[in-house]
Structures are given as C-alpha cells and as structure tokens.
Amino acid sequence: MEQLKKLIMGKNVRIMFTEGWDPRVMRAASRLAKEQIVIPVLNGPRDMIVETAENKQIDLSGVEILDRIEYQRMDEMILKMVELRKGKLSALECCDLLEKENYFATMCLAMDDVDGLIGGATISTRETLRAALQLIKTKQGCDIVSSCFLMTKGSTQYIFGDCSLNIDPSVDELVDITMQCAKTAQVFGIEPKVGLLSYSTYGSGAGASVDKVREAVKRLRRLPLGYEVDGEMQLDAAVAQEVAELKAPDSLIAGKINTFIFPTLDAGNIGYKLMARFGGFEAVGPILQGMRKPLNDLSRGANEDEIYKMAIVTAAQKLLSE
C-alpha cells in the first residue's frame, strides 16, 4: 500500500464514493484528503453529509461534495446516458434512474467528472454492478467482469481470483479471469506466476472440474501472454517447492505461484477467507476487473480502513491503466 501511495500522491486522482453520507466513507475520505493521496468526492445530499460530519466530528477539509441537485451538466448527462443505453431507455426513463445515487455516481464516472468510483457500503453488489455494466461496460476484448483479492502479509503478496463474482466459470471465462488477474498482479508490481488450481495435479484426479481447468490451461498456453501459466495444480504443489518437485518436477513455476485462479466461486471465496481468518493475511478487495474505467465494490461490512485502501487501489488502477 505504501508503494501505491507513492505512485498516486500528487497526481490529483479524483475518487468518488457512491454513498458519501455514510460515516465510514466520510472518515476514509477525510483521511485521504488529509494525507493528500487522492481528491475524495462524496456523492449525496450536501445538507445530510455536512450535518453528519458535524454530528460525528469528521473533518471534511479538502473533501469535495457532489450533490445531484446542484449538478450543472444534468441535461448533458441524460443525453449521454440515452446514448450509452443505445435506445433502450428514453430520456425520461434515464432522468428517473438518475435520481438513484448509484446511477448518478456511475454516470459521473462515465462523464469523466471523476477518475474512479467506489460503491457498495450500503448498496448491494448486484445494484453496483448493474449500473456499471449498463453504463461503464467491459473493456474491449473482455467478455466478463471478474474480481480478485490482493492478499498481503508482511512482504508476501498474492492475487486470488475469482472470489466474489463468477459462480462456476466456463473454460472461456477461466481464461478471461486468468488474464485479468495477471494484469492486476502487474498493477501491484507482482510478476505473475499463475497457477490454475484444482484437486488434481497433472492428471492425479479426474472429473469435470479437472477437465475444465486443464482445458483452460491449454488455451492460455496458446496465447502470447508474457508470463508463465501452469495447471491443473493442487495448492501444495503450487506453493511448496518440496511438493512441487514430487508432483510437478518439470514445471517452471510450481512451488512459486503468486497468482491463484480458483475453479469455482466456492473454492475462491472459502480460500481467501481461510487465508484471512487463519493465515493472518489481509484481504484487499474485491477488486473488479474487466471494466472500461476503475470501479470497485465494497463489502457492506467494510470498515474505514478497508474503504481507505480501496480508494488507493482504485486510483492506482486509473494511473496504471493509462
């Protein structure tokens, strides 16, 4: 996180928070402004935000408030939204949707009023993603949006994906998830050594899940990736050199994997929570991947520190994607 702070400090990256009235969000924004890491922008009714800040004794110096009622480009925003929805919504329907805070905030990102967006403190992931997929959409060449977590403990860093979105990814989706996670690893200065995980290592087990992972690895190896990918592979072979020498002696990266791709959401979600709960790792995320612009979703149980860190991650995504 310290490296990311140095990267973004002084770059005037504007990060909007969809639920700007939430005290957790306000405290994180206050901290970001005080440290001059990003320019925080709180979305929501100005009177409510100011009153909450006074009641909670939160200093909003250096924090911007963007109140939909005060927005000067609303007509332009409505026309832009009609264009983005490709005629599926009328101007009147867009106007109605923009009364919802998540749609207004997402359109602020689409209009380049801000450089990145963080939502989900009180709004569900479904609502956050619905607006994002309708208005921001996926990057060219990306068929899906996926997620990953940056797992950190001291100087050790791993990328885990997908841990929060895609329930049972197909072979093609696993390929997309792998490439997106590797890109995120590079954003964080990690040289990706990617392992597609399974309960089987090189055919030691059988089943539809094993076949899926094995086929994804075959397809990935036909692509000009610029980094090593291996699998299907059990976790012990992926991280322990002595096990790798027994189970995958010819692998270039077995035992040294730092970017882990899980075969299902069950495995990924359980895996990252085990690392956080029992392994003492900090889980930063979920980090959304595959969107045209930096946008991230918070857990509704997120605390001030997690919101603060997600703002730093979102700003880094903006700068490193340029």
N, C-alpha and C positions, 0 to 999 in steps of 0.2 A: 504493500500500500504506500510505503514511503517513496518508492521509485515512481509510482503512478502520480503521486502528489507533485513530485519534482517535474514530471512531464507536463502536467496541465496547469501548474501555477503560473499566473501571469498571462495566460492565453485568453482570458475573458470568455470562457465557455459558459454559455447560459443554459442552466438545467432547470426545467420546470417540474414542479411537484403537483400532480393532479389534485390531491387532497391537501391543499395548502392550509386549511383550517385545523388540521389535526395537530395537537400539541407535540407529538413525537416528530412529525415532519418539521414543524416550526423550530424546534430545538436543534435538529440536524442542520437546517438551513442557517440558523444563527451561527452555529459553529463553523460552517463552510464559509460564510461571509467574513467572520472574524479572522479566520486563518487565510482569507483571500485565495482560496483554492479554486472556486468557481463563482459565478454570479447566480445565486439561487433566485428562482422566480416562483412565488406561491400563487397558485390558481385558486380563486374562490372569492366570495364576497368580502370586500375590503373591511367593512364595518365589523364583521364577525371575526376576521383574522386579527384586526387591531385590538378588539375587545378581549379576545382570548389571550393575546400576547400580554396585555396589561394584567389580566387576572392571574396568569401563570408566571408573570415576571420574566418574560422572554424578550431579549433584546433583538429587535429586527433591523438594527442599523446595517445598511449595506444589502439588505434583502428587498427584492422588488415584489410588488403585489400586482397581479394582473386580474382585474375584476372584469368578468364578461360584460357587465352592464356598461363599463367605461371603454370597451374596446372600440377603436376608431375605424377598423377595417372590416366591419361585420358584413357589409354588402359584398365586398371582395371575397371574404371567407365563404359566404354562402355560394357564390358562383364557382369558387374553386372546389367546394365540396360536391356540387352537382356534377362538375367535370370528373372528379375522382370516382364518383359512383356510376359514371358512364350512363346517365339517363335513368338509372334505377330508382332515383328519388327526385321529386320535384323540389323547387326552391323552397316552397312552403314546408315540405317534409324535412328538408335539411335545417331550416330555421328552427323547427320544433326539436330536432335531435340536438342542436347546438345549445339548447337550454340544459342539457345534461353535462355535468362537469367533465366527464371523461371524453365526450365527443369534442367539446370545446378545446380542451387541453391537447387532444390528439391533433386537431386542426391547427393549433398554434405551432406544433412541430411541423406539420405539412406545409405551413405558410412560411417556415423559416424564421418565425418570431423567436424561437428558442433552438438550441442545438441538440438537446436531448430531453427525454421525458421519463419520469418515474411515477408510476401509479400503483394502486393495489393496497394501500394502507387500510382502506375501508371498502374498496370496490373489489369484487371477485375477479380472479384471473380470467374467467370467461368474458366478463364485461370489458376488461382491459384489452384482451386480445381481439375481441370482436371489432372494436373501434380501430385498433391498429391494423388489422388485416383488411378492413374495408377502406382505410384512408392512407395508411403508410405503405402497406403491401410488402411483399417479399422482394429481395434483391433479384436482379436479373440472374438467371441460372439456378436460383433456389426454388425448389418446389414446396418446401415445408419450412415452418418455423420450429426450431428446437430450443433446448435450454441446456445449460451446463452449470456446474458449480466449480468455483476455484476453491480448492481445499488447501489450507495452509497450516503449517505447524513449524515455527522457527523458520529456518531457511528452506524447508521442504515444501514444494508446491506440486499439486496435481490438478488435472482437469478431469471432471466426471460428467458424462453425458449419456443419454438424456435422462434427467432425474425428475422432471416435473411436467412434461407435456405429452409426449407421444407414447401411448399405452403399449402397443405391440407393433413396432415399426416393421415395415416390409424390408426386403433386401435393398430396394432402391432408396428407401428412407434411411436405412442404416448407413448407406454410402453418403447421403447428404449430411446426416448427423455427424459422421466421422470427419468429413471435410470442414464442417462448421466448427467443430470442437478444436480441430487442429489450428484453424485460423485464430480462434480465441486464445489458444495457448500461445501463439506467436504474439498476439496483442500484449500479453502479460510477460513477454520476454522469455518464454519457455520454448526451447527447441523440441517440437513434438516428436515423441516416440510413442506411437499409437498402438494400443492393443485392443482388439475386439474380444470381449470376454465371453466365456461360456462355462458350462460344467464339464467340457471336454477340451483336451489339448491335442491337436493334430490327430483327431480321429479316435481318441481313447474312449469316447462316448458316442452315442447315436441318438437321433431324434430330430424332429422338425426344427427345433430351435438351433441345434448344432448345424444343420444343413443351411439354415438361413444365414448364420454368421459366417460360415465357410464360404458361401457364395458371395457375400458382401466383400470379403477379403479378396477373393479372386477378381472381382470387378474393380476394386480400388487399386490393385496392383497393375491393372492395365492402363491406369491414368498417370499422367506426368505430375506427380504430387510434390516432389521435392523434399519428402520426409519418409521415414520408414513406417510401414504398417504391418502388423502381424496378427495372427489368429487362425482358427479359433483357439482360445487360450484360457486356461484356468488362472485364477487370481494369483495363486502361489507361484506359478511359472512366470507370471508377468512381473512380479516384484522381487522374488528371491533368487539370487544368482545360483545358489546350490541346487535349487529345484529346477531352474531353467536348464542347467547342464544335464540333468537327468531326463526331463520331459521334452525339451526343445533344444538339443545341443547344436543344431545348425542355425538357430535364429541369431540375427544380428542384434536384436534389441530385447529379447526375452530376459527377464530379471531386471530390466532397466526402464520399464514402461512408465511414462508420466502422464499419458493421456488415455483415459479408460473409457471405452464405449460399451455400454451395457445392452444386452439383447432385448430387454423389456423395461417398461417403467417400474414394474415391481422391483426388479433387481437393482435398478439405478437409485430409486428412492430409498430403499432399505439400505443399500450400500453406503450412500453418503451420510445417512443418519447414524449408521453404526460407527463410521469414522468420527463423526462429530461427538456422539454420545460417549463412546467407549475409547476412542483413539485420541481424544484431545485435540482434534483438528477443528479449525474454524472454517465454516462453510460460507463463502461469499456468493450470494446468488439468490434465486435463479437468474442467470444471465441469459437474456433472449438472444438468439442467433438467427440470421437469415433475413432480418428486416432491412428495408432500404435506409432507415435512419435509426439512430440509437434510442432505444426504448426498452425499459425494463420494468418488470412486475415484482412488487414486494409481496412477501407473506403478510397476511393481515395481522399476524402476531409480531411483526418486525419491531425492534426497538430503535431508539435514536441512533445508536452506534451502527446498526445494520443499514439504516437509511443513509447515514453519512457516507458509509463505504460504497453503497450502491451508486451514489451520486458521483463519486470519484471514478468508479468503474465505467459509468455511462459517459462521463467526459472523456475518459481515455479511449473508449470505443469511437467517439466522434473524431478525435485527433488522429488516431492510428488507422482510421478507415479512409482518410483523405489521400 
